[in-house]
Amino acid sequence: MQTVAQFLTTLCCSLFAGAALYVSLVEHPARMECGTQVAVTEFSPSYRRAAVMQALLAVLGFLFSLIAWLQGSDIRWLVGGVLFISVVPFTLIVIMPTNKALMDASLDKTSPQAHQFLTRWARLHAVRTVVSLLTLVLFLYLMVAEA
């Protein structure tokens, strides 16, 4: 059962990191190429869909890492799980004000301020991407080291 929890932890983190990397390298740059007005317009529906998936993956990944540790896995599984779940409070505390500003109906979608919000969001999202990728590397290392 311990290896199942480790696999599920790594799977959740892999899916999260892959999605985050895609958004950082493909989706957000593509939306920005369409101009600020289109980028702001597309942001809200994209964010709504991604938020549910990514929050679920982070929470499940953490819970599976906790289960793996409780079943006797190395403490680094729990450390990785804590690092992975840290993207949730980071999003709620650090990124959420920018998300709300981008989704505010009163925001002028053609303004320099809207462009600044999109640029800030990209930098903040990159933090989540790097954290999830580093966590994935840790989980993959642990899986290989314990095999």
C-alpha positions as CSV (number, residue, x, y, z in Angstrom):
1,M,0.0,0.0,0.0
2,Q,2.9,2.3,0.7
3,T,4.1,2.2,-2.9
4,V,0.5,2.9,-4.1
5,A,0.4,6.1,-2.0
6,Q,3.9,7.1,-3.3
7,F,2.7,6.5,-6.9
8,L,-0.5,8.5,-6.4
9,T,1.5,11.4,-4.8
10,T,3.9,11.4,-7.8
11,L,1.0,11.2,-10.3
12,C,-0.8,14.1,-8.8
13,C,2.3,16.2,-8.7
14,S,3.2,15.2,-12.3
15,L,-0.2,16.3,-13.6
16,F,-0.1,19.5,-11.6
17,A,3.4,20.4,-12.7
18,G,2.7,19.5,-16.3
19,A,-0.4,21.7,-16.3
20,A,1.4,24.6,-14.6
21,L,4.3,24.3,-17.1
22,Y,1.9,24.3,-20.0
23,V,0.2,27.4,-18.7
24,S,3.5,29.2,-18.1
25,L,5.1,28.3,-21.4
26,V,2.2,28.0,-23.8
27,E,-1.3,29.2,-22.7
28,H,-0.4,32.5,-21.0
29,P,2.1,33.6,-23.7
30,A,-0.4,32.7,-26.4
31,R,-3.2,34.7,-24.7
32,M,-0.8,37.6,-24.3
33,E,0.0,37.5,-28.1
34,C,-3.7,38.1,-28.7
35,G,-3.6,41.5,-27.0
36,T,-4.5,42.7,-23.6
37,Q,-8.2,42.9,-24.2
38,V,-8.5,39.3,-25.4
39,A,-6.0,38.0,-22.8
40,V,-8.1,39.5,-19.9
41,T,-11.3,38.2,-21.5
42,E,-9.9,34.7,-21.8
43,F,-8.3,34.7,-18.3
44,S,-11.5,34.3,-16.3
45,P,-12.9,31.2,-17.9
46,S,-9.4,29.6,-18.1
47,Y,-8.7,30.4,-14.5
48,R,-12.1,29.0,-13.3
49,R,-11.5,25.7,-15.0
50,A,-7.8,25.3,-14.0
51,A,-8.3,26.3,-10.3
52,V,-10.6,23.4,-9.6
53,M,-8.3,20.9,-11.2
54,Q,-5.1,22.2,-9.7
55,A,-6.4,22.7,-6.2
56,L,-7.7,19.1,-6.2
57,L,-4.4,17.7,-7.5
58,A,-2.4,19.7,-4.8
59,V,-4.7,18.5,-2.0
60,L,-4.8,14.9,-3.1
61,G,-1.0,14.9,-3.7
62,F,-0.5,16.2,-0.2
63,L,-2.9,13.6,1.3
64,F,-1.2,10.8,-0.5
65,S,2.2,11.9,0.6
66,L,0.9,12.0,4.2
67,I,-0.5,8.5,3.8
68,A,2.8,7.3,2.4
69,W,4.7,8.8,5.3
70,L,2.3,7.4,7.8
71,Q,2.8,3.9,6.3
72,G,6.5,4.1,6.8
73,S,7.9,6.0,3.9
74,D,10.9,8.3,4.3
75,I,10.1,11.7,6.0
76,R,11.0,13.3,2.7
77,W,7.7,12.2,1.2
78,L,6.0,14.3,3.8
79,V,8.4,17.2,3.2
80,G,7.6,17.0,-0.5
81,G,3.9,16.9,0.3
82,V,4.1,20.0,2.4
83,L,6.1,21.8,-0.4
84,F,3.5,20.7,-2.9
85,I,0.5,21.9,-0.9
86,S,2.3,25.2,-0.3
87,V,1.0,26.2,-3.7
88,V,-2.5,26.4,-2.3
89,P,-1.9,29.1,0.3
90,F,0.5,30.8,-2.1
91,T,-2.3,31.1,-4.6
92,L,-4.9,32.2,-2.0
93,I,-2.6,34.8,-0.3
94,V,-0.3,36.0,-3.0
95,I,-1.9,35.4,-6.4
96,M,-5.6,35.8,-5.5
97,P,-5.5,39.6,-5.4
98,T,-4.2,39.7,-9.0
99,N,-6.7,37.0,-10.1
100,K,-9.6,39.1,-8.6
101,A,-8.3,42.3,-10.3
102,L,-8.2,40.5,-13.6
103,M,-11.7,39.2,-13.2
104,D,-13.1,42.5,-11.9
105,A,-15.9,43.6,-14.3
106,S,-14.9,47.2,-13.9
107,L,-11.3,46.6,-15.2
108,D,-10.7,48.4,-18.5
109,K,-9.5,45.4,-20.5
110,T,-7.5,47.6,-22.8
111,S,-5.6,49.6,-20.1
112,P,-2.0,49.5,-19.2
113,Q,-3.1,48.4,-15.7
114,A,-4.7,45.3,-17.2
115,H,-1.5,44.5,-19.0
116,Q,0.4,45.0,-15.7
117,F,-1.9,42.6,-13.9
118,L,-1.4,39.9,-16.6
119,T,2.4,40.4,-16.5
120,R,2.3,40.1,-12.7
121,W,0.1,37.0,-12.8
122,A,2.6,35.3,-15.2
123,R,5.5,36.0,-12.7
124,L,3.5,34.7,-9.8
125,H,2.3,31.6,-11.7
126,A,5.9,30.9,-12.6
127,V,6.6,30.5,-8.9
128,R,3.9,27.8,-8.6
129,T,5.4,26.1,-11.7
130,V,8.9,26.0,-10.3
131,V,7.7,24.8,-6.9
132,S,5.7,22.0,-8.4
133,L,8.6,20.9,-10.8
134,L,11.1,20.9,-7.9
135,T,8.6,18.8,-5.8
136,L,8.2,16.4,-8.7
137,V,11.9,16.0,-9.0
138,L,12.0,15.1,-5.3
139,F,9.2,12.6,-5.6
140,L,10.8,10.9,-8.7
141,Y,14.1,10.8,-6.9
142,L,12.5,9.2,-3.9
143,M,10.7,6.6,-6.0
144,V,14.0,5.6,-7.7
145,A,16.0,5.7,-4.5
146,E,13.5,3.4,-2.7
147,A,13.1,1.0,-5.6
